[in-house]
Amino acid sequence: MKKALALLAVAAMTAMVLAGCAKSTDMDASLETGTANYDFTGKTIVSTNFDYITKTVEVVTTAASGNTTTTNTETKIAYKQTTTTLVFAADGTFTATKTEAYLAGADGDYRNITVTAGLTTTDTYYSNYGFGTDRVIAGVAGTTKTTSTLTGTWKAFFIQDSATDGQTVSYNLSLASSAETENYLNGTASAITAPTNGTSTVKMTYALGDTDSSTTPLDADYLTGTDYWVNGTKIDTDGAEKSYVYFSIDGYFSGNFLVQ
């Protein structure tokens, strides 16, 4: 039985609506999706994800026989961080915020380099970057791409399919508004000196341009479904062991979160 059910499914079962919730004892835990029911009352959960540039160093060595050996080494350079924060306040209010921000790795010299020494040729090149490669990038780091916010209230339900089934805690949201701000970057090209063992003379310098903002009122009478399960625990960047959960909001956010 899933941890969260759509509104029609909720109506078809015996459910008790609560302003907050406490952990329930599940007699049928082996049939549940997650490892346990979870009480999100007063909790803040955070999901952090990164986008990466791929740096590839390819080394081709030619033997005296004419045979070649090729090795590739890849390094990931984080250039964008996406942070999603869900707040289940004890008073029943709910806030979700998602922010995409560019990191220090967004700026750099990402031009291709080829070095030949004897029978060995080393190519260094970059890929998977939306601002382009084989160029120098400046002005992107430290800027925010988008910020999205949902506000409303949350409700918890104890759901039981039958007298022999354990209780499962499910959550629905009454969303009042959705807001989004998107910042656009304008790029200016300039010519610079080519790097040693490279040919590109392109430098792109970016600056903040237009900003689009919108706020959309939502139907707070409509219950938005959620889904969650407990993955266990995970060590956070601060060294603390925290609960690690999957949480999704129908039509909006989803991902793995650490409970703060």
C-alpha positions in Angstrom: 0.0 0.0 0.0 1.5 3.3 -1.0 2.3 5.9 1.6 0.1 8.5 0.0 -3.1 8.1 -2.0 -5.0 10.3 -4.4 -8.1 12.1 -3.1 -10.5 9.5 -4.6 -8.6 6.7 -3.0 -8.7 8.4 0.4 -12.5 8.9 0.1 -12.9 5.2 -0.5 -11.2 4.2 2.7 -11.6 4.7 6.4 -9.5 7.7 7.2 -9.2 10.0 10.2 -8.0 13.6 9.4 -5.5 15.1 11.8 -4.0 18.6 12.0 -0.6 17.0 12.7 0.3 13.4 13.2 2.2 11.0 15.4 3.9 7.8 14.3 1.6 4.9 13.9 2.1 1.2 14.7 1.9 -0.7 11.5 1.0 -4.4 12.0 1.4 -5.0 8.2 4.8 -3.3 7.8 6.2 -6.0 5.5 3.7 -4.8 2.9 4.5 -1.1 3.1 6.6 0.7 0.5 8.9 2.3 3.0 10.5 1.0 6.2 8.2 2.9 8.5 5.5 5.6 8.7 7.0 9.0 9.3 5.8 12.0 11.3 6.7 15.2 9.4 5.1 17.5 12.0 7.3 20.5 12.6 10.0 19.0 10.2 12.0 20.7 7.5 13.3 18.4 4.8 15.9 19.4 2.2 17.0 17.9 -1.1 20.2 19.0 -2.7 21.3 18.1 -6.3 24.0 19.2 -8.6 24.6 19.6 -12.3 28.1 18.8 -13.5 30.5 19.7 -16.4 32.4 16.7 -17.5 36.2 17.1 -18.0 37.7 14.3 -20.0 41.4 13.7 -20.4 42.1 11.2 -23.2 45.6 9.8 -23.5 46.5 7.9 -26.7 49.9 6.1 -26.8 51.3 4.6 -29.9 53.7 1.7 -29.6 56.6 1.0 -31.9 54.5 -1.7 -33.5 51.9 0.8 -34.4 49.3 -0.4 -31.9 47.6 2.3 -29.8 46.4 2.3 -26.3 43.7 4.8 -25.2 42.8 5.7 -21.6 40.1 8.2 -20.6 39.8 9.9 -17.2 36.7 11.9 -16.4 36.3 14.5 -13.7 33.0 16.1 -12.6 32.9 19.8 -12.0 29.8 21.0 -10.1 28.4 24.2 -11.7 24.8 24.4 -10.6 23.1 23.5 -7.3 19.3 22.8 -7.0 18.0 23.0 -3.4 14.4 22.1 -2.5 13.1 22.7 1.0 9.8 21.5 2.3 8.6 22.9 5.7 5.8 21.1 7.6 5.1 23.6 10.3 3.6 22.3 13.5 0.6 24.8 13.1 -0.3 23.0 9.8 1.1 25.5 7.4 3.3 24.3 4.5 6.0 25.9 2.4 8.0 24.5 -0.4 10.9 26.4 -2.0 13.1 25.3 -4.9 16.2 27.3 -5.9 18.6 26.8 -8.8 21.9 28.7 -8.2 25.2 28.7 -10.1 28.4 27.7 -8.3 32.0 28.7 -8.6 32.5 25.9 -11.2 30.2 27.8 -13.6 33.0 30.1 -14.4 36.3 28.9 -15.9 38.5 28.2 -18.8 36.8 25.3 -20.6 38.8 25.3 -23.8 40.1 22.2 -25.5 43.8 21.4 -25.2 45.9 18.9 -27.2 49.5 18.1 -26.1 51.7 15.7 -28.0 54.9 14.4 -26.5 56.7 11.7 -28.5 54.3 8.9 -29.2 51.7 10.1 -26.7 48.9 12.6 -27.4 46.8 14.0 -24.6 43.5 15.7 -25.3 41.6 17.6 -22.6 38.1 18.6 -23.4 34.8 19.5 -21.6 31.1 18.5 -22.2 27.6 18.7 -20.6 27.6 22.4 -20.0 24.6 24.6 -21.1 26.8 27.7 -21.6 29.0 25.9 -24.1 32.5 24.6 -24.1 35.8 25.3 -25.8 35.6 28.8 -24.4 36.2 30.8 -21.3 33.1 31.5 -19.2 32.8 34.4 -16.8 30.0 36.1 -14.8 27.7 33.1 -14.3 29.0 32.0 -10.9 27.1 33.4 -7.9 23.8 34.1 -9.8 20.4 32.5 -9.3 18.6 30.9 -12.2 15.2 30.3 -10.7 13.3 30.3 -7.4 9.9 28.6 -7.1 7.7 28.7 -4.0 4.5 26.9 -3.0 2.4 27.9 0.1 -0.6 26.3 1.8 -1.4 23.9 4.5 -0.8 20.2 5.1 -3.0 17.4 6.5 -2.2 13.9 7.7 -4.4 10.9 7.5 -4.4 7.5 9.2 -5.6 5.0 6.5 -6.6 1.4 7.2 -7.8 -0.9 4.4 -9.4 -3.4 6.7 -9.5 -4.4 10.4 -6.5 -6.6 9.9 -4.4 -4.1 8.0 -2.0 -1.8 9.8 -2.5 2.0 9.8 -0.6 4.0 7.2 0.1 7.7 7.6 -0.6 9.6 4.4 -0.3 13.4 3.6 -2.3 15.8 1.4 -1.7 19.5 0.8 -4.1 22.4 0.3 -2.0 24.7 -1.8 -2.9 28.4 -1.8 -0.4 29.9 -4.2 2.5 29.2 -6.5 5.2 31.7 -7.3 8.3 31.7 -9.6 11.1 34.0 -10.4 13.5 33.4 -13.3 16.6 35.4 -14.0 18.1 35.7 -17.5 21.8 36.1 -18.3 23.0 38.1 -21.3 26.3 37.0 -22.8 28.9 39.2 -24.5 31.6 37.6 -26.7 35.2 38.9 -26.8 38.4 37.7 -28.3 41.3 36.6 -26.1 44.6 34.9 -26.6 44.5 31.2 -27.5 45.8 28.9 -24.7 49.0 27.0 -25.0 48.3 23.9 -27.1 44.8 25.2 -27.9 43.0 27.2 -30.6 40.0 28.8 -29.1 40.0 32.6 -28.6 36.4 32.9 -27.4 35.5 34.4 -24.0 31.8 34.8 -23.0 31.1 37.2 -20.2 27.6 37.1 -18.7 25.6 39.7 -16.8 22.1 39.6 -15.3 19.4 40.7 -17.7 15.6 40.5 -17.5 13.8 38.9 -14.6 10.4 37.3 -14.9 8.2 36.9 -11.8 4.7 35.4 -11.5 2.4 34.4 -8.7 -0.5 32.1 -9.4 -3.4 31.6 -6.9 -4.4 27.9 -6.5 -7.6 26.2 -5.4 -7.0 25.6 -1.7 -10.1 23.4 -1.6 -8.4 20.9 -3.9 -6.2 18.4 -2.0 -2.9 17.8 -3.8 -1.6 14.2 -3.3 1.8 13.3 -2.1 3.9 10.1 -1.9 6.7 9.2 0.4 8.8 6.4 1.8 11.6 6.2 4.3 15.0 5.1 2.8 16.8 4.9 6.2 19.5 7.3 7.3 22.3 9.2 5.6 25.3 11.2 6.8 24.8 14.9 6.0 27.5 17.3 5.0 27.7 18.5 8.6 28.6 15.0 9.7 25.2 14.3 11.4 23.2 11.1 10.7 19.8 12.1 9.5 16.6 10.4 8.3 16.6 10.0 4.5 13.2 10.0 2.8 11.7 10.2 -0.6 8.9 12.7 -1.0 6.9 13.9 -4.0 4.2 16.4 -4.5 1.9 15.6 -7.4 2.6 17.9 -10.4 5.4 19.8 -8.5 8.5 18.5 -6.7 9.9 15.1 -6.1 13.2 13.7 -4.8 15.2 12.3 -1.9 15.3 14.6 1.2 17.3 14.8 4.4 15.2 15.6 7.5 16.8 18.5 9.3 
